[in-house]
Amino acid sequence: MIELGGTQTQAPAGDLIKDVTEENFMTDVVDASNEVPVIVDFWATWCGPCKTLGPMLEKAVIAAKGAVKMVKIDVDQNQRLTQALSQQGLPLQSIPTVVAFVQGRPIDMFQGAVPGSEIDAFIKRAIEAAGGDASGGLDDAVAAAEEMLEQGAAEDAAETFAAILQEDPNHAGAYGGLVRSYLALGQVDQAEAALNGAPAEISATPELEAAHAQIELAKQAANAGPVADLLAAVEATPDDHQARFDLAQALHASGDAQGAVDQLLDLFRRDREWNDGAAKAQLFTIFEALDAKDPIALNGRRKLSSMIFA
């Protein structure tokens, strides 16, 4: 386990803590969190509790010796960014608000000044969500099971992932692998049952969030229409938003994730509020289902963010 504190050499604070604006949010928060958890402190100069919490957060981040990084965002100086993030579901009406980003997504948060022990626990959860507390031996077994799955041996992979979970019932990576194995076998119900059986304390990990999205997409695929017919409908009537949305689902079901993302981005550009923001919601589902470092997810998130901030 990565411990906070201790006598090891600490990384320079300048390497771990920085001020961030709208211009570098994607690089220093979303992209950076694919490598290490990023703790985001939303604050303001007039906020009394922020003045107490900020130094406590910095101390805890420095004590983690590079296992996490921290960025500070002045909400008054970055109102457009704050508004855009609020529209995406982050409750930033009250500050201080502290959010942990892992693999490009917010996975945990708290508001207000809290004791140092709660800050340490918050940072530990972020580290563990990024796999910082995993057992090396089990990780080797997970890697072997992933290779089985990649080579098409889904049944063997499922058995291996299940055996790992008998050793460590909280291993999020094994749960994610088990779900993908069942989906590869076409067993959507078993995949959903496996996900529902995961412990509540790991429900917000990136692996389980991805598994949830993968199951949702598998269900959609069962009802997807013919790509050729839907493409013809969109070409005939470009402003037929439902046809474009259905085309995106059909493209993803056929294995063309990039095509699906392109159609959804086009739909979002044409009418971001259509069907209660269905295009953005579907994009997030696809991004969550993909590996966080997948170019389709990385580029798609950037394009979507640029549209939101425009």
FENWOVEN-V334645 format. One record per helix or strand of 2 or more residues. SS is the DSSP state (A for helix, B for strand). FROM is the first residue (numbers start at 1). LEN is the number of residues. Records with the same first field share a line. If there is no record, write none. Layout:
# FENWOVEN-V334645
SS=FROM-LEN ; FROM-LEN
This chain:
# FENWOVEN-V334645
A=13-4 ; 22-13 ; 48-16 ; 79-9 ; 116-14 ; 136-15 ; 154-14 ; 172-13 ; 188-9 ; 200-3 ; 206-17 ; 227-10 ; 241-13 ; 257-14 ; 278-12 ; 295-15
B=17-3 ; 37-7 ; 68-7 ; 97-6 ; 105-7
